[in-house]
Amino acid sequence: MEAEDVEAVVIDGKEVRYPRRQLLRRVMRFLARRLLHLLADFRIEGEDNVPREGPLLVVTNHFSYLDPVITLAAMPWPLEFIGGAHMPTAPPWVRWLPKVWGYYPVYRGTGSRFALMAAEAILRHRGVIGIYPEGGSWAAVLRPPRPGTAFLASRTGARLLPVAQWGVNDIFPALRRGRRARVRLRFGRPFGPFHVEGRGRERRRQLEAIGHTIMQHIAELLPPALRGHYADDPAIREAARPFEVYPWD
């Protein structure tokens, strides 16, 4: 994955560079892969679908607070993340990892102007941004997206790479039973770009449709039982309904 350096782009008084922390991130990615292969039966599928160059938005389901570890372990590029500034489902011993890697925090209930503008700058320089459209990891089935991913995709015209990952929540329970959990990450085919037109209600309608399209691409990569809101089986959709409400509004 080739990318151009973002040289001292300043947004709201803060510098944005891409790539950054390259040595540290190579070490963290190496350790994450080794640890996953040690603790779990970890396999990556669909690597032939991964583009060789950006700009690219990597869109992934979010079932566990450990999902970013799985994502960065599988990615071949200097990936930047956009994620929640607050991590209510993550234990304290995990919360330091995103800060060491470095990410652009999103503050729930705000426009998160700096994170979005930083992502746009990186994508303009053929960079790669990782984002979890559901906006949190409060359930282990697929839920409707928050609006940020569709908004960013429509503003930048970047292609999207769908990724599904599952089994992460089984790692520690399996280890307590003396077993290794089955953990999978699957790449789908890139899609997009997206553009929106108009204003107001029509613009919101188009963004909502883009968001659902993104989630459907992710759903196709997941086992049917985990597709939640996007499952073909009405019983699975009904069982997932209680988890569809965003818990931090």
N, C-alpha and C positions, 0 to 999 in steps of 0.2 A: 504494500500500500504506500504509494507516494503521496507526499503532502508538502505544501509550501510552508515555510516558516512564517508565522504571524509575528512580525517585528514590532513590538512595543505599541500595539493597538491599545489606546487608553479609553476606557469607558467609565464614566462617573469617577474619574480620578484613580482607577485601578487598571493595571496592565493585564492584557490578555495575550498569551503566547501559545503557539502550537507548532510542534510538539513541545512538551516540557517534562521535567523530572524523568528523563528517559532512562538513565541508569537505574534509579530507584524502582521505576515501574517494570523494567525487565526482570529485576530480581524478584519483585513481588509476584509477577506473573509466573515465573519459574517455580517459586515456592508454592503458589496456589495450585498449580498443576500437579506437582509432586505430592502435595498433601492430599489432594482429592483422589489421586490414584491409589494412595496408601489407605485412606479411610473408606473409600467407596469404590464400587464398580462404575467408574466414570468413563463415559464414551461420548465423543462428538460425532454428529452425523451431518451429512449434507455440505461438507466443506467445499465441494465443487461449486456451490452457489455463491460463494463469497467473492465479491468484486475485487479487482486488483487496485482500484483507485476510487477516491471520493470525488465529490462530497457525498456523505452517506449518513443517514439516520438509522441507527440500530435500535429496533423496537422489540421489546421483550416482555413477556408476562412476568408478574411479580407475586410469587407465592411465599417467599421467605425473606427474612432479613439478611440471609447469606447469599441471595441471588447475585449481588454485584461481584462476589468472589468467583462464582461460577462463570459469569459473563466475561470478566477480565482474563480468566484462565484460558478461555477458548479463543479470544480475539488476537489476530496477528498484527494489529496496528496500535499506535499510541492513542488509545481510546480516551475520550473525555466523557464524563458523566454529568448529566443534570439530574438532581435528586432533591428530596425534601431536606430542609435545614434541620428539622426535628425528626427523630427516628423513634416514634413511640413504641414500636413493636420489637426493637432491637435491644438486647441486654447491654449494659455498660461496657463489657469487655469487647464488644463488636464495634461500637460507635467511633472508635479512634481510627479504624481501617480506612473509611472514606476520606478522612482528613489527611491521613498520610499519603494516600494515592493522589488526592487533590480532586475536587469536583466543584461544580457551580451550583450553589444551594438555591432552592426554590422555597420561598416562604408562603405557606398555604394561606389563601385568602387575599393575596396581593398579586400584582401584575408581574412581580419578579423581573423587573426591567433589566437589571444587570445580567442575570443568567441567560435571558433570551437574547440580548444583544451580543453577549460573548459567544453564544452558540452560533449566531448568524455570522459573526466574524470568522469563526473557525471553519464553518461550512463554505464560506466564500473562498477560503484558501485550501479547499479540497480536503478538509479534515473530516474526522469521524466522531459523531456524537452518539452516546448511548443514553437511552431514556426509557422509562417504564410508564407506559401510557395510563395504567390504572391508578397511578399516584400513591401507591402504598401496598403493603403486604399483609392485609388483615384477613385474608382468606386464601384457601388453596384451590380455588376454582376461578375461571376467567370471569371478569366483571366488565361492565362498560367503562370506556375511557374518560379521563378528565380532558378538558379542551386544549391543554397546552401543546400536546404533540401534533395535533392537526393544525394548530395555529402556526407552529414553527415550520412544519412541512410546507404549508401553503405560502409562507413568507419567503422561504429560501429556495423552493423548487428542487430540493435535494431528493434523490431516490431514497427509498426505505428498504432495509434488510430485515425481514421478520425472523425472530428467533424464539423458540420455545425451549424451556428448561423445566425439568421436574425431577422429583425424588430427593430434593435437597432437605426437606423437612424430615426425611426418614434416616438421615445419616446418624444422628446421635442415638435415637431409639434402637436402631439396628446394632450399633456398636455395643450398647448395654446388653444385648442378647448374644454378643460374640459373633456378629455377622457384619457384612459390608452391604450397604444399601445400593440399589441400582439407581444411578444418577445419569440423566441424559440431557444433552443440549443438542438441538436440531436447528440447522440453518434452512430457511426457505429461500425461494427465488426473490431477488429484488423486484420492487414494483414502484409505481409513481413515475414522474413527479405529479404533484397536485397543485392546482391553482383555484382561487375563489374569485368571484366577481360580486358586485353589488355591495349593499350596506345593510346594517340593521338586522332585521329578522331573517332576511334572505341569506345574508352572510353567515349568520349563526346556523342556519339550516344546513348550508353547504359544509361548514366545519364539522357539524355533528355527523353528517354522512361520511366525511373523510375519516373521522375517528372510528366509526363502526367498521369501515372498510379495513382499516389498519388492524383492528382486533380480529376480524374474520380471517385475515392472512395468518395471524398468530394461532388462532384456533385450529386451523387446518393442520398445524404441525404437532398439536398436542394429542394425547390419547383421548378418545371420545368422552370418557368419564370426567375429564378435567376441563372440558370446554365451557361449562357453566352457562352463562347468558347466551353463548353462541353455539350451543349444542343443537344437533338435529333432534335429539330425543326430548320430547316435552317433559318427561319426568325429571331429567337432569336439569333442564331450565327451571322447573318449578322448585327443585331442591336448592338451586343456587340463588333464588330470589331474595332470601333474607340478607345475603351478603352484598347486594347490589348498591345499597345505600352508602354513600361516602361518609365515613365516620367522623371526619374532622372539620366539617363545615361549621 
